Amino acid sequence: MSQLVLEARNIVRDYHLSGGLFNKARTVHAVKGVSFSVEKGKTLAIVGESGCGKSTLARIITLIDPATSGELLIDGNKVDIGKETLTTEMRRKVQIVFQNPYGSLNPRQKIGDVLGEPLLINTGVPASERRDRAMKMLLKVGLEEKHFNRYPHMFSGGQRQRIAIARALMLNPSLLVLDEPVSALDLSVQAQVLNLLADLQDEFQLTYVFISHDLSVVRYIADDVMVMYYGEAVEYGSRDEVFSNPQHSYTKTLFAATPRADVESIKARLAKKKAA
Ligand SMILES: Nc1ncnc2c1ncn2[C@@H]1O[C@H](COP(=O)(O)OP(=O)(O)OP(=O)(O)O)[C@@H](O)[C@H]1O
């Protein structure tokens, strides 16, 4: 039987901006009552142009930011999304990977310590086990033993994203939120990181919320797709449904604007993956 890892019901997020000398106070309705769910082992892609509310939603799901109203259930347990302070246990269940991992990697910390840190902070696991688990995860994401004692600046962008993914997985989260995780990478490196994410999902039955503005990437990785427009979900369904029969005029325009080359490159990647 399918199991829902994430359920979001009617999520609203308003930002109240206080006025200044030349402008009045106003409210930005960043997310206007959005509902969706994700089954275990599946990927929901949230897509839309800049400012549509994707990142706000990502921060709410990751429990970094509170929502104004709505309900969020993680592994069937209701989260008090109005509160900024949540239990460590709840926070461990959802991890996030950002577009630019360099910003969140301490330049003075060796990679082994970067990976061991979540265990150090959140668990009572002894140092030797932390080291073993960090090393295993390093290898799992396609890096090598020799990388364990290196510093973040010694890695390429793609390798740093692998490190960020490894760190996010150290606490065995129920849900991984990937906020534009390959947008800053070259096309060939994008494909490698997407394949890694697909392999990890298969192996560990991981559940992803994948935030992206790039339809070719979404087509490759998603099971379900939700298209956002000015804070609303204007389209929500299975990938094939949404791609083959877009309903909303915004989605149609969005799809029409996708360069043909992207669609071709994604088809090539899919064919390669199937053949492997
Ligand atoms: N902390 C904040 N204070 C005030 N307004 C905000 C804040 N964060 C986001 N907003 C506004 O909420 C709306 C949605 O922003 P959000 O960053 O979620 O969109 P997005 O689709 O992720 O865009 P991008 O891809 O550029 O990050 C925008 O109008 C933005 O200006």
PDBQT file of the ligand as one rigid body, heavy atoms in Angstrom, charges set to zero:
ROOT
HETATM    1  N1  LIG A 301      11.202  37.136   3.435  1.00  0.00    +0.000 N 
HETATM    2  C1  LIG A 301      10.383  37.714   2.568  1.00  0.00    +0.000 A 
HETATM    3  N2  LIG A 301       9.824  38.928   2.842  1.00  0.00    +0.000 NA
HETATM    4  C2  LIG A 301       8.984  39.512   1.981  1.00  0.00    +0.000 A 
HETATM    5  N3  LIG A 301       8.597  38.976   0.792  1.00  0.00    +0.000 NA
HETATM    6  C3  LIG A 301       9.111  37.799   0.470  1.00  0.00    +0.000 A 
HETATM    7  C4  LIG A 301      10.029  37.099   1.321  1.00  0.00    +0.000 A 
HETATM    8  N4  LIG A 301      10.366  35.927   0.717  1.00  0.00    +0.000 NA
HETATM    9  C5  LIG A 301       9.700  35.887  -0.456  1.00  0.00    +0.000 A 
HETATM   10  N5  LIG A 301       8.954  37.008  -0.600  1.00  0.00    +0.000 N 
HETATM   11  C6  LIG A 301       8.070  37.316  -1.761  1.00  0.00    +0.000 C 
HETATM   12  O1  LIG A 301       7.190  36.223  -1.929  1.00  0.00    +0.000 OA
HETATM   13  C7  LIG A 301       7.004  35.931  -3.316  1.00  0.00    +0.000 C 
HETATM   14  C8  LIG A 301       7.455  34.504  -3.621  1.00  0.00    +0.000 C 
HETATM   15  O2  LIG A 301       8.883  34.406  -3.470  1.00  0.00    +0.000 OA
HETATM   16  P1  LIG A 301       9.698  33.035  -3.604  1.00  0.00    +0.000 P 
HETATM   17  O3  LIG A 301      11.138  33.350  -3.305  1.00  0.00    +0.000 OA
HETATM   18  O4  LIG A 301       9.047  31.991  -2.804  1.00  0.00    +0.000 OA
HETATM   19  O5  LIG A 301       9.524  32.707  -5.139  1.00  0.00    +0.000 OA
HETATM   20  P2  LIG A 301      10.355  31.701  -6.041  1.00  0.00    +0.000 P 
HETATM   21  O6  LIG A 301       9.413  31.156  -7.024  1.00  0.00    +0.000 OA
HETATM   22  O7  LIG A 301      11.095  30.748  -5.211  1.00  0.00    +0.000 OA
HETATM   23  O8  LIG A 301      11.388  32.675  -6.772  1.00  0.00    +0.000 OA
HETATM   24  P3  LIG A 301      12.956  32.463  -6.959  1.00  0.00    +0.000 P 
HETATM   25  O9  LIG A 301      13.119  31.308  -7.888  1.00  0.00    +0.000 OA
HETATM   26  O10 LIG A 301      13.387  33.781  -7.549  1.00  0.00    +0.000 OA
HETATM   27  O11 LIG A 301      13.509  32.239  -5.583  1.00  0.00    +0.000 OA
HETATM   28  C9  LIG A 301       7.816  36.993  -4.067  1.00  0.00    +0.000 C 
HETATM   29  O12 LIG A 301       6.948  38.029  -4.411  1.00  0.00    +0.000 OA
HETATM   30  C10 LIG A 301       8.839  37.455  -3.052  1.00  0.00    +0.000 C 
HETATM   31  O13 LIG A 301       9.227  38.778  -3.307  1.00  0.00    +0.000 OA
ENDROOT
TORSDOF 0
